[in-house]
């Protein structure tokens, strides 16, 4: 692989009776981000990858996760980029989310049932139905909410097919 694999835990990973998945993930070589961030340097550029424990179950500490990442408004603004992995779009309810350039999350399964003109009927997220799926912007932050490939409780999907996303990050052209 060109880059390491980074993992954050979600609400189902913390379900009662399930073993802690983190040792197994680490055994595969994955880097588990538990309310922390790590720099990845490439030439003069640095991308910070932050990850939080599940915001839906309020296990996240976004302040701790971003503590070592530089602030967007610092002197090296053009040479820093912070990407946040969070299981749920509920991370948007944290004020520190505005410090992040890109948030990748899921949890909602797109609502599993979405109707034309209405969208997702239910998302199981406090962030609301508007954050059920897609690419959105909140201030300076881009948020990608994946529908994922699985389901929850009921194994149905209507109007929101499964998705596995492949994203390519590119530096914008100099202005």
N, C-alpha and C positions, 0 to 999 in steps of 0.2 A: 504494500500500500504506500501511496505517496505521503499520506499523513496518518497520524494515529487516529483511532476511533475513540470518540468521546461519548459518554453515556450519562444520563441523569435518570433518577428513579421517578416513577409515577405513582398515582394512587393505588393501582392494582398491585404494585410491587410491595406495598406496605400492608396488604390485606392480612387479616388475622389468619394464622395457621400456615402461611406461606414462609418458606425459608428466606433469609436475607439473600437477594440475588447478587449483591455487590462482590462477594468473593469469587463467584463463578464468572462474572464479567471480567474482573481483574485477571483471572486465570487465562482468559482468551487474549489478554494483552490490551483490553480496552482501558481507557483512562476514565475513572468514575469521578465526576465533578460534583462534589457535595458542598454547596455553598462556598465555592472558591473560583478563582480564575487563574489561568496560566497563559504566558505569552508564547506566541509562535513567531519567531523572527525569520524573515526571508529578505536577504539583502539589507537595505536600510529601512524596510517596512516591518512593522510588528502588528500582528493581529492578536487580540486578547480573546480567549475563549473562556467564558464564564458559564457556570452551571449551578442551578439551585435544586435543592430537594423539592419535592412536590408542593407547589403553591396551593393546590386545591385542598390539600389536607393541612395547610398552613405550616409546613415543615421548612419552608424557604427562609433564608436570611440573605436577601439581595444586597443589603449593605455590606455584609461580610464577603459576599461573592465578588463585589466590585471594589473592595478596599484596596487591592493591589493594582487594579487597572487604572491607567491615567484618565483624567477627566477630559471630556470632549473639548472643553474650552481652554485647555492648557496650551502652552507655547508650541507643542509638537502636534497640533491638531491634524495636520495633513499626513502625519506619519503614524497615526494610531487608528485602530478600528476595533470596536468591542462587539462581539457576537455572544448572545446569551442563549443557552439551552434551558428551557423550562417546560415541564410536562404540560402545564395548563396555561391558557391565556389569562388566568386569574393573576398572573404576575404583573399584568398591566395596572392592577389596583395599587401597586407599590409606587410611591413617588420617585424612587430611584430608577425606575424603568426608563425615564427620560434620558439617563446617562448612556444608554445603550444604542448602538447604531442599527443592529439587526437582532430581532428575537425570533427564534425558531421554537414552535410549540405545537401541541396537538390536543389531546385529551377529549375533545368534543365529538370526535368521529363524524364531524360535519352535522351533528344532530341526529344522525342515522335515518331520520325521516325529515325530508325537506319538501315543501310544496311550492310550486311556481307562484311567484308573487308574494309569498309569505316567508320563504326561507325555512330555516331550521325551526322545528316546533319546540324542541327542548335540547339544551346543550350540557346540562349538569355542570355548569360553570357560572360563577358569580359575575364574570365579566360581561355576560349577556349574549343574546342571540346574534347581535351584530358581529361578534367575534367567534362565530362558529367555524368559519373556514375562509381560506383565501389569503391574498396578499393585501395588506392594509398599511396605512401610515397613521401614526399618532405623533404629531409634532415632527421632530427630526428622526424619529425611530420608525424603521420598517418592521412590520410584524408579518410573519408567515405562519398561518395556522393550517396544519395538515389535517386532512380527514383521516389519514392513516389507513391501514389495511384490515383492521379488526373491527369487532363490534363489542358491545357491552351488554350484559344481561340478556337482552333479546337479540338473537342472531338474524336481524333483518336490516336492510338498507333500502331506502326509497328516496330517489331524487338526490342522492349524494353518494356516488359510487366510491369504492375504495381508491386510495391514491398513495403512491410512494413517490416522493419528490426527489429530484436530482437538481441541485442548485450549483451554479458556477459563480463564484465571486470574482469580480473584476474591478480593478481600480478605475475610477472614471478618468476620462481624458483630461489633461491639464487645461485649465481655462485661460 
